[in-house]
Amino acid sequence: MDLQLPAEFLALFAGGTGYLLDQLHTWGPVLTPVGSFQLQPARIEEDLPLIHRWMNDPAVAPFWELAGPRNRTEDHLRAQLDGDGRSVPCLGVLDGTPMSYWEIYRADLDPLARHYPARPHDTGIHVLVGAATDRGRGLGSGLLRAVADLVLDRRPACARVVAEPDLRNTPSVAAFLSAGFRFADEVDLPGKRAALMIRDRVLRDVL
């Protein structure tokens, strides 16, 4: 069962979609050690074929569970794009080339909040590095650090960035650790046992 935001709450913020994640579409590019990187909110018509192909990669499918016909991926994207703005699907664009898929979401407003001691404005990250050639060479951890810092810079009310990779996905867990996240707990979520990873604002210059 999803967490529902009261209509009167959303009515306080005309254009509540932008409010919940501090106008993510305006965040712009950041310079990283591997190039200029930007989160670009996904567009169904332009981006669905690429995201669908990535979701059908055998290395990705067991963890995202979106392999299969194109409409399965489309429904997943539309549920976010047509929702209240608590989750924004994005392409990660590196030096002008789309190379990863991201979901930036309000963890405190997500069902995940039932499974850990959530705090107001906790912001979550899901990530998929698209090309096999981009995996396993430190690129993912570098971009995870950059995106987590981008969230903290653009969302001043957010004190923590969280993630919940599948414990079986050891390369993903390792990437989060290398990106300055700390392992906080193991949590049982629908369909998986996850590693709760947290990047704290107060520790961002330490880890």
Stockholm file with secondary structure:
# STOCKHOLM 1.0

chainA/1-207         MDLQLPAEFLALFAGGTGYLLDQLHTWGPVLTPVGSFQLQPARIEEDLPLIHRWMNDPAVAPFWELAGPRNRTEDHLRAQLDGDGRSVPCLGVLDGTPMSYWEIYRADLDPLARHYPARPHDTGIHVLVGAATDRGRGLGSGLLRAVADLVLDRRPACARVVAEPDLRNTPSVAAFLSAGFRFADEVDLPGKRAALMIRDRVLRDVL
#=GR chainA/1-207 SS CCCCCCHHHHHTSTTHHHHHTTCGGGCCCEEETTEEEEEEECCHHHHHHHHHHHHTSTTTHHHHCCCSSHHHHHHHHHHHHTSCSSEEEEEEEETTEEEEEEEEEEGGGSGGGGTTTCCTTCEEEEEEECSGGGSSSSHHHHHHHHHHHHHHHHCTTCCEEEECCBTTCHHHHHHHHHTTCEEEEEEEETTEEEEEEEEEGGGTTTC
#=GC SS_cons         CCCCCCHHHHHTSTTHHHHHTTCGGGCCCEEETTEEEEEEECCHHHHHHHHHHHHTSTTTHHHHCCCSSHHHHHHHHHHHHTSCSSEEEEEEEETTEEEEEEEEEEGGGSGGGGTTTCCTTCEEEEEEECSGGGSSSSHHHHHHHHHHHHHHHHCTTCCEEEECCBTTCHHHHHHHHHTTCEEEEEEEETTEEEEEEEEEGGGTTTC
//
